[in-house]
Amino acid sequence: MDLLNLLRKPGEEIRKERKRKGLTQSVLAKKAKVSQALIARIEKNQVDPRLSTLRKIVEALMEDTQPRGSRAIDIAVKDVIVVNDDDTIEKALKLMRKYGISQLPVLKNGTPIGAVEELELLKAFAKEKDIKKFYQKKVVEAISSIYPMVEPDTSVTEVVDYLLKGHNAVLVTREGRLEGIITKIDVLMRSKNIIASV
């Protein structure tokens, strides 16, 4: 951020830095504890902000230092294939086969409570005497993992740490609601795409 230009043309500099950080006016306003209308007026040069207001906005912009591509939400798969806790194992297996995936987050009232995984389902299948009964069991009975949950702005480095500890996936959540999922291949391939696009 050009501090000299910030004093001369605050609206122009704030708009430029906000867009560079990928923030909306409302998100910046919330971070700075000012109204979105005020941010809009400053950016349109309709008002000359007080120094105290300018300081709050600049601090909010400086706080968000992670560049685009280094946050969990930037590399997460947003259209997550899931099952609900009262779905059957048969439904889970059909979804795994249809989408070529080996694990599914399990949700209860929209909140992740665990996951079912192909290998663990196979182990349970091998032990089951009544095959029909196995397929009709609820997925909640077959939960084998609880994936780490991170906020959207969590660094990719932290996500990688979780995956290196043996977790098959990391869930991106906001206020308990699922927003995305990250697996090892997502980190490897999406990070490559982000680097290539810079």
C-alpha positions in Angstrom: 0.0 0.0 0.0 1.3 3.4 -1.0 1.0 5.4 2.3 1.8 8.8 0.6 -0.9 8.2 -2.0 -3.3 7.0 0.8 -3.1 10.5 2.3 -3.5 12.3 -1.0 -6.2 10.0 -2.6 -7.5 7.8 0.2 -10.5 6.5 -1.8 -8.4 5.4 -4.8 -5.8 3.7 -2.6 -8.3 1.9 -0.3 -10.3 0.6 -3.4 -7.1 -0.6 -5.0 -5.8 -2.4 -1.9 -9.3 -3.8 -1.1 -9.5 -5.3 -4.6 -6.0 -6.7 -4.4 -6.9 -8.5 -1.2 -10.1 -9.8 -2.7 -12.3 -8.2 -0.1 -15.8 -6.8 -0.7 -16.8 -3.4 0.7 -19.0 -5.1 3.3 -16.3 -7.4 4.5 -13.8 -4.6 4.8 -16.4 -2.5 6.6 -17.0 -5.3 9.1 -13.3 -5.7 9.7 -12.9 -2.0 10.2 -16.1 -1.6 12.2 -17.5 1.1 10.0 -20.5 1.1 7.7 -20.4 -0.3 4.1 -21.9 2.9 2.9 -19.0 4.9 4.4 -16.5 2.7 2.5 -18.4 3.2 -0.7 -18.5 7.0 -0.2 -14.8 7.1 0.6 -13.9 5.0 -2.5 -16.0 7.4 -4.7 -14.2 10.4 -3.1 -17.6 11.7 -1.9 -16.3 12.1 1.7 -12.9 13.0 3.2 -12.4 10.4 6.0 -11.2 11.5 9.5 -7.8 10.3 10.4 -9.2 7.9 13.0 -11.5 6.3 10.4 -8.7 6.0 7.9 -6.5 4.3 10.5 -9.2 1.7 11.2 -9.7 0.9 7.5 -5.9 0.7 6.9 -5.5 -1.6 10.0 -8.3 -3.8 8.6 -6.6 -4.0 5.2 -3.1 -4.8 6.8 -4.7 -7.4 9.0 -5.7 -9.5 5.9 -2.1 -10.2 4.8 -2.6 -13.6 3.1 -2.5 -13.3 -0.7 -5.1 -15.0 -2.8 -4.2 -18.7 -3.2 -2.7 -19.2 0.2 -6.0 -19.7 2.0 -8.0 -22.9 2.5 -11.1 -21.6 0.7 -9.0 -20.8 -2.4 -8.0 -24.4 -3.0 -11.1 -26.2 -1.6 -13.6 -28.0 -3.7 -16.8 -26.1 -3.1 -19.4 -28.5 -4.5 -18.9 -31.1 -1.8 -20.6 -34.5 -2.2 -22.0 -35.4 1.2 -24.4 -37.8 2.9 -26.8 -37.1 5.8 -26.6 -39.1 9.0 -29.8 -40.9 8.3 -28.8 -42.0 4.7 -28.0 -45.6 4.1 -24.6 -47.1 3.4 -25.9 -48.2 0.0 -26.5 -44.6 -0.9 -23.0 -43.6 0.3 -21.5 -46.3 -1.8 -23.5 -45.3 -4.9 -22.3 -41.7 -4.5 -18.7 -42.9 -4.1 -18.9 -44.9 -7.3 -20.7 -42.2 -9.3 -18.2 -39.5 -8.4 -15.1 -41.6 -8.1 -14.4 -40.6 -4.5 -13.3 -42.6 -1.6 -14.7 -40.6 1.3 -17.8 -38.7 2.1 -18.5 -36.2 4.9 -21.5 -37.0 7.0 -23.8 -34.1 7.9 -26.4 -33.8 10.6 -28.7 -30.8 10.1 -26.1 -29.3 7.7 -23.2 -29.6 10.2 -20.3 -32.1 9.6 -20.2 -34.8 12.3 -17.7 -37.2 10.7 -17.0 -39.1 7.5 -17.4 -42.5 5.9 -14.4 -44.0 4.0 -14.1 -46.7 1.4 -11.5 -48.7 3.2 -13.3 -48.7 6.5 -16.6 -49.6 4.8 -14.8 -52.6 3.1 -13.5 -53.7 6.5 -17.0 -53.5 8.0 -18.4 -55.4 4.9 -15.9 -58.2 5.4 -17.1 -58.7 9.0 -20.8 -58.5 8.2 -22.7 -61.8 8.1 -26.0 -60.3 6.8 -25.1 -58.5 3.5 -28.5 -57.0 3.0 -28.5 -55.6 6.5 -25.1 -54.0 5.9 -26.3 -52.0 2.9 -29.4 -50.7 4.8 -27.4 -49.6 7.8 -27.4 -45.8 8.4 -24.1 -44.1 7.6 -24.0 -42.6 11.1 -23.2 -46.2 12.2 -20.3 -46.4 9.8 -18.5 -43.1 10.6 -14.8 -43.9 10.7 -13.2 -40.5 10.8 -13.7 -37.0 12.1 -11.9 -34.6 9.7 -10.3 -31.4 10.9 -12.4 -28.4 10.3 -10.8 -25.0 9.5 -12.0 -21.5 8.8 -12.0 -20.3 5.1 -9.0 -17.9 5.8 -6.9 -20.7 7.3 -3.5 -20.9 5.6 -2.8 -23.7 3.1 0.3 -24.5 5.2 -1.9 -25.4 8.2 -4.1 -27.6 5.9 -1.1 -29.4 4.7 0.0 -30.1 8.3 -3.3 -31.8 9.0 -3.1 -33.9 5.8 0.5 -34.9 6.7 -0.7 -36.1 10.1 -2.7 -38.8 8.3 -6.1 -37.2 7.8 -7.7 -38.0 4.4 -9.4 -34.6 4.1 -9.8 -31.3 5.8 -13.2 -29.6 5.8 -13.6 -25.8 5.3 -16.4 -24.5 7.5 -17.9 -21.2 8.4 -20.0 -21.0 11.6 -20.3 -24.8 11.6 -21.6 -24.9 8.0 -19.6 -26.8 5.3 -18.1 -24.6 2.6 -15.6 -26.9 1.0 -13.3 -30.0 1.3 -9.6 -30.3 0.7 -7.8 -33.6 0.0 -4.1 -34.2 -0.8 -4.7 -34.1 -4.5 -6.5 -30.7 -4.2 -3.5 -29.2 -2.5 -1.1 -30.5 -5.1 -3.2 -29.7 -8.2 -5.0 -26.5 -7.2 -1.8 -24.9 -5.8 -0.2 -25.7 -9.2 -3.0 -23.9 -11.0 -2.8 -20.9 -8.7 1.0 -20.6 -9.2 0.6 -21.0 -13.0 -2.0 -18.2 -13.0 0.1 -15.6 -11.1 
